[in-house]
Amino acid sequence: MSIWWSLHLRREAASVPLARRLLVGAMETVGVDPDISYDLSLALSEACANAVEHGGDSSTGYLVTAFIDGDTCRIEVTDSGPGFPEQPRSHERRSRLPQPPRPLAPAEDEHGRGLFLIESLTDHVRVRNRPGRQGAVVTFDKILKWREDAALLRAS
């Protein structure tokens, strides 16, 4: 089975639960295990919240695309903000050294943990800047597990 959907959302807090509910509904419909669905919906909420907070001026929106292909779900959140800080080019000596871990935000902070949560809830995360444009792209994948009653949906 292969399905996908894409949403263009306004950069406002009310858009985050909308994206999350759509993802959860799609996963329920096709029979994804509720624990996997919860992890992905929480990761999506974090990525959307980052796009709302950092994704450009208030007139711009952001894009959420979700793909379920076989036993994998891939979600991509794209915004129009300043993007991520540039990394050293591959030919520079520093880039061959292991990168230090990103500092964790202090426990009392309400911000700064989104990407850490996404990394802990999913199987693969990629963050990059939009090629040739301003903005960030956060992509994450998770291997799906299925409810026992979803056997017919998996086979289709």
C-alpha positions as CSV (number, residue, x, y, z in Angstrom):
1,M,0.0,0.0,0.0
2,S,1.2,3.5,-0.8
3,I,-0.6,6.7,0.2
4,W,0.5,10.3,0.6
5,W,-1.0,13.7,1.4
6,S,0.3,17.2,1.5
7,L,-0.9,20.3,3.4
8,H,0.0,23.9,3.1
9,L,-0.6,25.5,6.5
10,R,-0.6,29.0,7.9
11,R,2.2,29.7,10.4
12,E,-0.1,29.8,13.4
13,A,-0.3,27.6,16.5
14,A,-3.8,26.2,15.5
15,S,-2.3,24.5,12.4
16,V,-0.2,22.1,14.5
17,P,-3.1,20.0,15.9
18,L,-4.7,20.0,12.5
19,A,-1.7,18.3,10.9
20,R,-1.4,15.9,13.8
21,R,-5.1,14.9,13.7
22,L,-4.9,14.3,9.9
23,L,-1.9,12.1,10.4
24,V,-3.4,10.1,13.2
25,G,-6.6,9.6,11.3
26,A,-4.8,8.3,8.2
27,M,-2.8,5.9,10.4
28,E,-5.9,4.7,12.2
29,T,-7.6,4.1,8.9
30,V,-4.8,2.0,7.5
31,G,-4.2,0.1,10.7
32,V,-0.9,1.4,12.1
33,D,-0.1,0.4,15.6
34,P,-1.3,3.1,18.0
35,D,2.1,3.4,19.7
36,I,3.8,4.0,16.4
37,S,1.1,6.5,15.4
38,Y,1.6,8.4,18.7
39,D,5.3,8.6,18.2
40,L,4.9,9.9,14.6
41,S,2.2,12.4,15.6
42,L,4.3,13.8,18.4
43,A,7.4,14.1,16.1
44,L,5.1,15.9,13.5
45,S,3.8,18.2,16.2
46,E,7.4,19.2,17.1
47,A,8.4,19.7,13.5
48,C,5.3,21.9,12.9
49,A,5.8,23.9,16.0
50,N,9.4,24.6,14.8
51,A,8.1,25.8,11.4
52,V,5.5,28.0,13.1
53,E,8.1,29.5,15.4
54,H,11.1,29.8,13.0
55,G,9.5,29.5,9.6
56,G,9.6,33.0,8.2
57,D,7.5,36.1,8.4
58,S,3.8,35.9,9.4
59,S,2.6,36.0,5.8
60,T,4.4,32.7,4.9
61,G,3.0,29.3,5.5
62,Y,4.7,25.9,5.7
63,L,4.2,22.6,4.0
64,V,3.7,19.1,5.5
65,T,3.9,16.0,3.4
66,A,3.4,12.5,4.6
67,F,4.1,9.3,2.7
68,I,3.1,5.8,3.8
69,D,4.9,3.4,1.5
70,G,4.8,-0.3,2.5
71,D,6.1,-0.5,6.0
72,T,7.6,3.0,6.2
73,C,6.2,6.4,6.9
74,R,8.1,9.5,5.8
75,I,7.1,12.9,6.9
76,E,8.6,16.2,5.6
77,V,8.0,19.7,7.0
78,T,9.3,22.6,4.9
79,D,9.2,26.3,5.9
80,S,10.4,29.6,4.5
81,G,12.5,30.8,7.5
82,P,16.2,31.5,7.7
83,G,17.1,27.8,7.6
84,F,19.7,26.0,9.5
85,P,23.2,27.4,10.1
86,E,25.6,26.6,7.3
87,Q,27.8,23.5,7.9
88,P,31.5,23.5,6.9
89,R,32.0,22.3,3.3
90,S,33.1,18.7,2.9
91,H,36.6,19.7,1.7
92,E,37.3,21.7,4.9
93,R,39.4,19.9,7.5
94,R,36.9,20.5,10.3
95,S,34.1,18.6,8.6
96,R,36.1,15.3,8.8
97,L,36.1,15.5,12.6
98,P,33.2,14.1,14.6
99,Q,30.7,16.9,15.2
100,P,30.1,17.7,18.9
101,P,26.6,16.8,20.2
102,R,24.1,19.6,20.1
103,P,23.8,21.1,23.6
104,L,20.6,20.2,25.3
105,A,18.5,23.1,26.4
106,P,18.4,23.8,30.2
107,A,15.7,21.8,32.0
108,E,13.7,25.0,32.8
109,D,13.6,26.1,29.2
110,E,10.4,25.6,27.3
111,H,12.2,25.6,23.9
112,G,15.1,23.8,22.3
113,R,14.2,20.2,22.4
114,G,12.2,19.7,19.2
115,L,14.8,18.0,17.0
116,F,16.0,15.9,20.0
117,L,12.4,14.6,20.4
118,I,12.0,13.9,16.7
119,E,15.3,12.0,16.7
120,S,14.3,9.9,19.7
121,L,10.8,9.1,18.3
122,T,11.8,8.2,14.7
123,D,14.2,5.9,12.9
124,H,15.9,8.4,10.6
125,V,16.0,12.2,10.6
126,R,17.5,14.6,8.0
127,V,17.6,18.4,8.4
128,R,18.7,20.6,5.6
129,N,18.1,24.0,3.9
130,R,15.9,24.3,0.9
131,P,18.1,24.2,-2.2
132,G,18.4,27.6,-3.8
133,R,15.7,29.1,-1.5
134,Q,15.3,30.3,2.0
135,G,13.9,27.8,4.4
136,A,14.4,24.6,6.3
137,V,13.4,21.0,5.5
138,V,13.0,18.4,8.3
139,T,12.4,14.9,7.1
140,F,11.9,11.9,9.3
141,D,11.1,8.2,8.7
142,K,9.7,5.4,10.9
143,I,9.2,1.8,10.3
144,L,5.6,1.0,10.8
145,K,4.1,-1.8,12.9
146,W,0.5,-2.8,12.3
147,R,-2.5,-3.7,14.4
148,E,-3.5,-7.4,14.2
149,D,-6.8,-6.5,12.6
150,A,-5.0,-4.6,9.8
151,A,-3.9,-7.6,7.8
152,L,-6.2,-6.9,4.9
153,L,-5.0,-3.3,4.6
154,R,-1.3,-4.3,4.6
155,A,-1.9,-6.8,1.8
156,S,-3.7,-4.4,-0.5
